[in-house]
Amino acid sequence: MAYAEAPPVPPPPEIVRTESGYVPTAHRNVPLTLTKGGQSEKALIRYQVFVRTDVQASRPQSAEPAVDFSCAWTVTAYLEREPCFESLTGRLACAESYTVRLDDRERGEEKMQGDPEACGLATPSVAAAQARLSATLAAKADAQFDDDQARRFMPSLVKSGVTAKPRPLR
């Protein structure tokens, strides 16, 4: 029995340019007084939401340099929490930040001609996607911060026997 040969698999596209950037969208500082066993200390939880934009220009490997190329982008949302603590001398020292990718994301792709340098963060369709996602995140940032504090940060304090009370930001 003779087997038919599978058609050749085309080589993956050649990546000719990449660019990435971060844009802060919203932030909030949450001042707390932490208490455990009669001792207390001041803490400041720094929150921010930001977007990361990744852009990639690619073209078929067999194509000549002047041929059309594909400009693809992904704009992804992140939440970052950085816990900081004030010492007896009043100095603020921050622990390692916690960053989590959020579900919010925009992707796109378009065919372009000419120089692949035209595919970047300043490309109108890329900049528009980044602006749309940034605006969406800014509108719901306070809810994201509240959710992280209630579901992720505070339970870890409670498990260790620490109580946290809000305090005025000076």
C-alpha positions in Angstrom: 0.0 0.0 0.0 1.4 3.4 -1.0 1.1 6.4 1.2 0.5 9.8 -0.3 3.1 12.3 0.8 1.9 15.1 3.0 2.2 18.6 1.4 5.2 20.5 2.6 4.6 22.7 5.7 5.4 26.3 4.9 8.1 27.8 7.2 6.8 30.0 10.1 6.8 33.7 9.3 9.9 35.7 9.9 9.7 38.2 12.8 11.3 41.4 11.5 10.5 43.8 14.3 9.1 43.8 17.9 8.3 46.6 20.3 6.8 46.6 23.8 5.7 49.3 26.2 3.9 49.9 29.5 1.4 52.6 30.3 0.2 53.2 33.9 -3.6 53.6 33.9 -4.6 54.2 37.5 -3.1 54.0 41.0 -4.2 54.2 44.6 -2.3 54.2 48.0 -4.1 52.4 50.9 -2.7 53.5 54.3 -3.3 50.9 57.1 -2.3 50.3 60.7 -1.4 46.7 61.3 -1.8 45.2 64.8 -0.7 41.9 66.2 -0.2 41.0 69.8 -0.4 44.5 71.1 2.2 45.8 68.7 1.3 47.9 65.7 3.0 49.4 62.6 2.0 51.6 59.7 1.7 50.1 56.3 1.0 51.5 52.9 -0.3 49.3 50.1 0.5 50.8 46.7 -1.8 49.7 43.9 -1.6 50.4 40.2 -3.2 49.1 37.0 -1.2 49.3 33.8 -1.3 48.0 30.3 1.5 46.3 28.4 1.4 46.5 24.6 3.4 44.0 22.5 3.7 44.7 18.8 5.3 42.3 16.2 5.9 42.7 12.5 6.3 39.5 10.5 6.3 38.4 6.9 6.6 35.0 5.1 10.2 33.8 5.0 10.1 33.3 1.3 9.0 36.9 0.7 11.3 39.7 -0.6 11.9 42.6 1.8 9.6 45.0 0.0 6.6 42.6 0.3 3.6 43.2 2.6 4.0 42.3 6.2 1.7 41.6 9.1 1.6 43.9 12.1 0.1 42.1 15.1 -0.5 43.5 18.6 -1.7 42.4 22.0 -2.6 44.9 24.7 -2.9 43.2 28.2 -4.0 44.6 31.5 -2.1 44.0 34.8 -2.7 44.8 38.5 0.3 45.4 40.7 0.3 45.6 44.5 3.3 46.7 46.5 3.1 46.4 50.3 5.3 49.0 52.2 5.9 49.3 55.9 7.1 52.2 58.0 9.8 51.6 60.5 10.1 53.3 63.9 12.4 55.9 62.3 9.7 56.8 59.8 11.5 55.2 56.8 9.3 53.4 54.3 10.5 50.0 53.1 8.6 48.1 50.4 8.4 44.3 50.1 8.3 42.5 46.7 5.5 43.6 44.5 2.8 41.2 43.4 1.7 41.5 39.8 -1.2 39.6 38.2 -2.5 39.7 34.7 -6.1 40.6 34.4 -8.6 39.1 31.9 -8.9 42.4 30.0 -7.1 42.2 26.6 -7.2 43.5 23.1 -5.6 41.9 20.1 -5.4 42.9 16.5 -3.6 42.4 13.3 -3.4 44.3 10.0 -1.5 44.0 6.7 0.9 46.8 6.0 3.3 47.7 3.2 6.7 49.3 3.2 9.1 49.5 6.1 8.3 47.3 9.1 9.4 50.2 11.3 5.8 51.5 10.7 4.6 48.7 12.9 5.0 49.9 16.5 3.4 51.4 19.5 2.6 54.6 17.5 0.7 52.8 14.8 -2.8 54.3 14.9 -4.6 51.0 15.3 -2.2 49.9 18.1 -2.4 53.3 19.9 -6.3 53.2 19.6 -6.4 49.7 21.1 -4.2 50.8 24.0 -6.3 53.9 24.7 -9.5 51.9 24.6 -8.2 49.3 27.1 -6.7 52.0 29.3 -10.0 53.9 29.5 -11.9 50.7 30.4 -9.4 49.9 33.1 -9.4 53.4 34.6 -13.2 53.2 34.9 -13.1 50.1 37.0 -9.7 50.4 38.7 -11.2 51.2 42.2 -13.2 48.0 42.0 -10.1 46.0 41.0 -8.2 47.5 43.9 -11.0 46.8 46.4 -11.4 43.2 45.1 -7.7 42.5 45.4 -7.5 43.9 48.9 -10.6 42.0 50.1 -9.9 38.6 48.4 -6.1 38.4 48.3 -4.3 40.8 50.6 -6.5 40.9 53.8 -7.1 37.1 54.1 -3.3 36.6 54.2 -3.1 39.1 57.1 -6.0 37.5 59.0 -4.4 34.0 58.6 -1.2 35.3 60.3 -3.2 36.9 63.2 -2.8 40.5 62.0 -5.7 43.0 62.1 -5.7 45.9 59.6 -7.5 49.2 60.1 -7.6 52.1 57.6 -5.7 55.2 58.6 -5.6 58.7 57.1 -2.9 59.3 54.4 -0.6 62.0 55.6 
